[in-house]
Amino acid sequence: MESPIQSYLRQVHAEIAKLRDGKPYSTIPAMAAVDPDKFGIALATVDGQVYEVGDSREEFTIQSISKPFTYGLALEDLGSDAVDAKVDVEPSGDSFNEISLAEGTGRPANAMINAGALTATSLISGSGGQSSFKRILSTYSAFAGRQLSVNEKVFESELKHGHRNTALAHLLRSFNIIEDDPAPVLEDYFRQCSVMVNTFDLAIMAATLANGGKNPLTHRQVLEIGPVERVLSVMMTSGMYDDAGAWISSVGMPGKSGVAGGIIAVLPGQVGLAVYSPPLDEHGGSVRGLATAQRLSRDMELHFVRAARTGRSAILAAYDVTETPSGIRRNAEASDVLRAHGHRARVIELNGDLLFAGSESMVRELSGLDDDVELVVLDFRRTDQVSEVALRLLEAARRGLSGAGRELVLIEADGAVAASLGERNGRPDKAVPSFSTRSAAVEFCENRLLGKYGDRLLLRDNVPVTDSPALAPLDEADALALQGLMTARKYDDGDVIRRIGLRFGGVYFITSGKVSSTSPGPTSDRVKLNTLSAGMTFGELALGSGNRQETTVRADGPVEVMVLSAEAISELESTDPRLAIALWKALTRDAYTRVEQYLRESAVRIRE
């Protein structure tokens, strides 16, 4: 199944591709011949998942998107005090190439405008056998997770036609902001702007900033958190130049544009977004890039006001129902079917806040399910907040699962998610199955699998004593003889059949209905241990507890049982020792099977 996020990006790409506003940058002749229809989008999470559509692998020059990364390197090398002495952190409100220098000192307003970027480049020195530019290129490559290179043709064109930047560099030299000959600084600056990247690269670079400076693919710590904090702060207020206010209002993420048509946005702790589309608006930003960032921020709730908490994977655990069976006792044939087909039902436990990052990890898990998974159980009991974007993505995932012949099942305390999905798909009468306990949801899945892959008799509502799994080792004559010693009893819903502490009262064979057993938990609450259905037995385990009942057994709805009383068993031992021994062997074998199941269930409850 394709991820709903991938499908969504594909839809957004198709719609925004229709925008025909803006023109590609033409001041640098080597960049003038670009195809205006090129359009790529890439979204990278902080754990390295990348969604991409369109021309996401089309290469172009990084241009001004280089500025925050060089600025970060300068901060890492020299510290904020030394860098602040040369370039301020105030929004200028000017376009990217304005001469925004402080009166008297000549200090540029910030590192995102050209004057401040030239200053940041001048602060990078060679080290470890690498020239200053090699260090800049190595830093960009570390952010991207691959070796990047320079477009020499664009570099030569920038060097030849970049008169305004040349003038700015000399003006900065006159104020001693650039302390040495500006010619090498200009070369480094034009080369850094001419580094070739694609949209995928930029998404990873943005995600590295979102991830506190650690590349989510290579796991290399490229930049420490202090410089990252400063870089993202300046990007938020100044990365979009004289359009910064509108950007913060409508997108709400630190961003940076480049005149080649690239644009990045960073949501700390969650994602990095990159878009490439050459036509630019009057502020020098990509028209489609801005429209895409606004759309994703609105639809995916990426604005910093909405997505304030750090995004973490919402997946706590994932397993199939063979690892965590329900409390329903099954006969041998049913158990064989579930062992063979239990992998077709998968439980996914969620936790934390389902904002964008948590929602993304949820639908990623759903999209990556093996082809033979038919039932998907989402456990919401540990989630704190289920956002609008989570519900929207979940409904899209539900449709995808349904289209692939799969069924979604929910575990939640109040049924709110299931109700919301019913409203969204307009079919409240076709609501997603929702259960308050894991055991009930797993029982539902088991019954689905038994109905599809097993004989219909495996889910019988009425099971005579002679067909009870506990008496399976006996021949028909012996089973009939035991049945003749039993008495029939009926119970209504909620009736207590056996109470904790009672002496052994015999073996109860359920012929129809269900019972549940509970025992005291670590607090005053009672813990539900299991559910027994038609064909199963209870009562005999009291023999291993000093002849005392260790659980309370209640009827779940109307129940009919056949009871082989303690007195009847005692009489049988006297009159027919052979049959009595055969009975105890059968019950012992059944008890070991049940203990094994209890142990598996206990392991699950410890985790819960």
N, C-alpha and C positions, 0 to 999 in steps of 0.2 A: 504494500500500500504506500502510495506517495504521501509524504508528510503534508499535513494541512498547511504548514508554514511555507513549504515549497510551492504548493498550489496557490496559496495567497500571493506570494511574490510573483508568480507567473501572471496572475490576474492583474496585479498592480502594474507590472511591466507593460502588459498589453494596453492598458488604459492610458498610462502616462506617455507611452511612445507616440501617442497621437498629438501631443503638444508640439507645435511648430514654431514657437516663439524663440527669440534670441539668435545670435550669430556667433560662430566660432571666433576665437581670438586671432587677429591678423597682424598685430604689431610686429611679431617675430616671423619673418617670411617662411622659415622652415616649418612653422606650425599652421600655416594658412591653408594647406591643401587637405586638411582632415575631413573625413566623412561625417557630416552632421547627423546622420541617422544612427551612428553607433550609440549603443545604450546598454549598459550592464549594471546589475545590482548584486551586491554580495553582503550577507549578514553573517557575522562570526560570533559565536558565544565564547565566554571566558573559559570554557572547557574544550574548545577546539572544534566544535561542530560548525560547518560552514554551509550556508544555503546560497546558491547563486543562480542567476538567470540572465539571459541575453548575452551581450558581448563582454562577459566578466573576465575573459582571458585576453582581451584586446589590449596591447601595450600602448602606453602613452607616457609623456613626461610628467613627473610628479609636481613640478613647478612649486607654487607657494605652500602646498601641503607639506613640503619639506621643512618649513619653518619651525613648527613645534618640536620636531625631532632634533634639529640642530640646537635649538634653545635648551632642550632637555639635556643634551650632551654637555653644553656649556655649564649648566647648573650642576651637573654631576662632577665636572672637572674642578670648578672654582668655588662652588657654593653660592647661595642666593645673595649674600651681601656683596660679593665682588661683582656678580652679574648685575645686581640692582644699581650699582654705581655707574654702570654704563647704559643700561636700558631700563625704563620704568615699566610698571605693570598697569597703567591706566588706559582705559578705552580712549581712543583718539576721536572717534566719530568721523574719521576721514577715510577716503578710499585707499586702496592698497599702496598706491605709489605717491601719496601726498608727502610733502615735506613737513612732517609733524615732529619738530624738535623743540625742546624746552628753551624758552628765552634765557639767554645768558650762558646756559650750560651746554646746550646743543644735544641734550639727552633725548633719544627717541621715546615716544609715548609707550610703546610696547613692542614685543618681539614678533608680532604678527604682521605689522606693516613693513614695507621694504626697508625703510631706514633702520628699524629695530632688528630685522632679520640680517642685514649686512653687519650690524654690530655684533650679533650673536655669532655669526660665522667668523668674524675677526678674533673672537675669544678662543677659538679652537686651535690648539697647538699640536704639532707632531709629537708622537710618543711611541716608544717601543719599536722603533724602526719604521713606523708608518708616518707618512706625511699628514698634514692636517686634513686634506681632503680624503685620503684613504681611511682615516678614522671616522670621518663623517659617513662615507659610503659603507664602511663596516657596520656602523650603528644602524643605518637604514636597513641593511641586509639582515641584521640580527632581529630587528623589529618585524621584517617580512618573513623571516624563516627560510630565506634562500638568498643566494648571491645575486645582487642587482648590478646593473651596468649603466654606463652613460651613453646617451645618444650624442655622438660627437658632432653630427650635423647640426642638431639643435643648439648644442653648446657654442659652436662657431658662430651661428646666427645670432644667438643671445649676446655674445661678446662683441659682435660687429654692430648690432643695432640697439643695444641696451644703454642708450645715451643718458636717460634719466637716472638709472641706477648708478651709472658712472659718476654723474654729477652729485648724487646723494653721497656716494662713498667719499668723494673729495671734500664735500661739505662736512661730513663727519670727521674727516681727518683734520679739518681746520679747527674743530673744537677739541681735538685730541681724544675724541670718543674712539675712533680708530687710531691707534697709536703709531703705526708704521705705514709704509708705502701701501696705499689702497689697492694697487694693481693685483697683487696675489690674492687679496680678499675678494675682489671682484671675480677673479677666475674661479676661486673655490665656490663662490655664491652661484655663478652661472652654471658651474658643473653640477652642484647639488640640485638645482632646478631642472637639469637635463637628465636626471636619473630616470630610467625606464621602470615603470611599474604597471600592474594591471589591477582591476577592481578587487580580485581575490587578495592580492598582496596588501592593498590598502585596508581591506576588512581585517586582515590579521594584524596589521600595524595598529589599527584602531582598537582591536580587541586586546592587544598587548597593553595599551594604555588603560583600557577598562579593567584589566587583570592586575593592576598595581605594578605594571612594568615587566611582568613575566609573560613570555611568549606562550600562548596556549598550545602550540604545536610542538615546539622544541623544548618547552619548559625552562628555557634559559631566562635568568633575571637580567634583562637588558638595561633597565633603568630602576633605580631605587624609588621607594614610594615618595620621598620628599620632593625630588624633582618632578615626579609624575603629578603630584598634587598641584605644584606651581604651574606646570604646563597646561593641565586641564582647566585651571582657574582662568588663565589668560586666554585660552581658547574660547571659553564660555563667553567672556566679555568682549573679546576683540578678534576672534578667529574669522568672523564674517564681515569685518571692517565696518563700513557705514550702514550695513544691514544687520548689525549685531542685535539690536533691540527686537526687530521683527523675528529674527531667528530664535532668540531665547523665548519669546512669547509663543511662537507657533511650533517649535521643535523641542526646545527645552533640554538640549544636550550640548556639551562642548563640541564645536565643529570647526572645520577648516576647509576652505575651497582653494582651487588652483585654476589658473586660466586655461589649462589644457582641457578642462571639463571634468576633472575629478573633484569629489567632495567626500569628506568623512564626518561621521558623528560618533561620539563615544558616550555610552551609558555606563558609568563606573560600576563594576561588580557584575555586569550582565552581558552587554554586547558591544560590538563595534560594527558600524554600518559604513559601507562605501558605495558610491555611485559614480558612473562615468557616462557623461553625455556632453559633447563639445559645445553646443550652443549656449551662450552666456547671457545673463541679464545685465542691466546697467551697473550693477555692483561688482561684476566680474565673477559671479557665481553661476554654476550650471543650472539652467532653467528646470530641466527634468530632475536634476539632483536635489534641488530645493523642494520640488513638488513631491518627490519620493520620500524625503526625510519628513516632511510635514505629514504625509499620509501614514507612514509607519508609526510615527510618534502618536498620532491620534488613534489609529486602529489597534495598535499593539500596546498602548498605554506606556510609552517609553519616556514621556516627559518626566524630568527629574522630580517634579512634585508628586506624580503618581507612583513612580518606581523608586522610592526612596531607600528601600532596604536592599542589602546585598543579595544577589540572586545565587541560589544554590540548587543543585539537582534535587528534584522533589521525590526521586526514587529511593525509598528506604530499603526495599527488598523486592525480589521477583522470583517466583517459583511456580511449579505446576502442582495440581491438586494431589498428586501421588505423594508429595512431600508433606502435605498438611491435609489429610483426609478429614471429612466431616465426622461427627460422632455417630453417624448411622452405622449400625452393624449390618454387614452384607453377607449373603451366603457365598459359598466357594465360587460358584459360577460368576456371580456379580463381581466379586473381588478380582477374579481373573480378567474380566473385561476392563475394569478400572485400571489395573496394572498395565494392561496393554495400550489403553487409550487415554489415560489420565494426563499425558503430556499435551493433549489437545485443549486443556483448560488451564489457563495461566492466571495467577494472582499477582497483581502489582500493588505493593503498599506505597502510598504517598505520604509525605510529611512536609511540614513547614507552610510557607506562603506560596500560593499558586499565582504569583505575578507572572511577568513575561518569562523570566528565566526558568522558573519552576514549571510553567506551562509548556515551555519548549522541551524540557527534558521529559515531560510526561508524553507528549505526542511523538517525540523521537523514539521513546521506548515502544509505543504502539506501532509506529511505522516500521520498526525493525523486527517485529515478531516473525517467528518462523512460519512458513507457509501452512503447516499442518495445525496451527493453533486455531481453534474454532470458537472458543469461549474465552473472553477477556474480563477478568474481575478487577476493578479498580477500588482499592480500599482507601476511603477519604477520612477515616476516623482520626488520623493524626494531623490533618491539615488545619491550619489556623485561619487562612483567608483564601477563598476561591473567587478570584477576580472576574470581571466581565470578559477579559480576553481569554481567560482559562475556559470559561463556559462556551465561548464562541469557538475556540479551537477544539474543545471536546466534542461539540455537536458536529463539527466538520469531520473529526476522526470517527465519530459514531456512524456517520453516513458512509465514510470510506470502508469501515469494517462491515457494515451491512451490505454494501455493494459487493464485497468479497465473500459474502456468505458467512460472516462471523457475527457473533452476538456479544454485546456489551452488557456487563452486570456490575452493579455498584454495591459497595458496603458503606453506609453512612448512618449517622445517628437519627437524622430527622427527615431524610428523603428529599431535602431541598434541591440537591443537584439533579436528581431524577425528575423532579417537578419542573425545574427550569428547562431541561432538555425536552420534556414533553411539550412545553409552551413554544419552544423554538422550532420544533419540527411540525407544529400544528397538529400533532396526533397524541393528545393526552391519553386517549384510549389505548394507545400503543406505547405506553410508558416503558422506559428502560427498567428492567427488574432491579429492585433495590431492597437490601436486607440490612438489618441492624447488627448482625454478627457475621463473622467470617465463616463459622460453621454452617450457618443457614445458607449463605451464598454458595459455599462449596457443595453442600447437599444438592442445591438446585442444579449445579453443573454436573455433578455425578449422575443425577437422574436423567439429564439431557443425554449424557454419553451412554448410559445404559439403554435408554430408549432408542438410540440410533445404532449402537454397535452390539447390543445384546438382545437376547430373546425377550419378548414382551412379558414373559412370565417372571422375569427378574424383578419387576416392579409391581408385583401383585399386592392388592389391598388386603386380601385374606389368605393366610397361610395356616393350614391345619398342622397340628402337632407333629404328624408323621413326616411333614416336609421341613421341619425345623432344622437349620444348619447344625445345631447342637447335637441332634440325634442322627446325623448323617452316617456315622460309622455303624449304626445298628441296622439289622435287616428289618424288613417291613413287619414281620410277625412280632418282633421284640418291641418295635415302635408302637404297634397297635396295643400290645399288652400294657405298656406304660400309659398310653392314653386312657385305657380303661380304669386306671387307678387315679385319674385326675378329676378335679371338680372345676366347673366353669364359673367365672365371675365377670361382672361388668362394672365399669367405672365411668363417671362423667368427667368432663373437662375440669382440671384443677384438683380433682380428688387426690389425696395422699394415699398411695397404695402401700408403700413401705416407708417407715420413718427411721431416721438415724437412731441407733442405740437398741433397736428391737432385736430380740433373739432370732436365730435362724428360723424362718417360717416356711421353707420349702423353695422349690424352683418354679418360677413363673414363666410360662410360655405364651408370648403375645401372638394371638391369632388374627387380630385386626387392630388398627390404630397405632398410636405412638405414645411413648412415655419418655420423660426426661429425668435425669438424675443430677442432683446437686450435692455439694458438701460445703462446710464452712471455709471461707477464705481467710487471708491474714488479718482482715478487718472484720467488721460485723456482716459484711455482704457475703452472700452465698455465691459460689462459683459453679456454673453449669458445666458438668463433665461431659455428658454425651446425650444423644437421643437414640432410643431404640425403637425399631419399627416392627411390623408384622414379620414373624419368623424368628425373632430374636428372644433371648431369655434374660432374666435377672433374678437376683435373690441368692444364687448359689455362692457368690463371692463372700458372703457373710461367714461361710465355713472357714475361711482363711483369716478371720479377724476375731478369733475367740468366740465364734458363734454369734457375733454382734453385727448388725447392719451398719455399714460405714457411710452410707449415702441415703438421701431422701429421694424417693421415686414418686413422681406425680404423673397423672394422666394429661397428655396434650391432646385434648379433644376426647371424644368417646373411645373407650378402649375395651377390648374383650381379651381375656386371658384364660388359660387352663393352668391350674395349680397342682403340682405334685407336692403335697404337703410333707412336712417333716415326719408326721406320723405315718403317712403312706410309704415314705422311703424306709423308715425303720421297720415297718411290717414287711416290705419287699426284701430287706436284708435277711429277715428270718425265714421267709417262705420260698424265696427264689434267689439264693446267693449268686448264681451265675448271671442272672439278668441285672442284679444290683451292681456287680463288678463291671459289667458291660456299660451300665449307665454312668458309673463314676469315671470310667476311662474316657467316655465320650465327653462328659462335662469338664474333665481335666484338660483334655485337648482343646476344647473350646475356650476355656479360661486362659490358657497360654496365648491363644490367638488374641484374646481381648486385652491381656496385659501388654502385649506388643503394640497394639493400637493405642492404648493409654499412654505408653511411653512416647510415641510419636506426637500425640496431641499435647502432652505436657511440655515437650521441647518447644512447640509453637507458642504455648501460653507463656512460657518464660520470656520469649522475645517480645510478646505483646505486652 
